[in-house]
């Protein structure tokens, strides 16, 4: 047998008003959280923290030399490729 749901008309108005107010408060909290997450300053802050975490160990504060060397090597290789391409096209 299917479970019967309670008809809103059977509830007292004060209970309905309380449920509506609780729903409004939950929605307001959700909207506030979405606005905070979508704020450009918040997004930039998260991205900066992510980049810092890649280059600096959060626990010790020491630089992560292996990651720094990988990035420096990648940039150097990219510049070398650009120089070779430029010299061959002249």
Secondary structure, DSSP 8 states (H G I E B T S, - for coil): -------GGGS-HHHHHHHHHHHHHHHHHHHHHHHHHH-HHHHHHHHHHHHHHHHB-TTT--B-HHHHHHHHHHHHHHHHHHHHHHHHH-
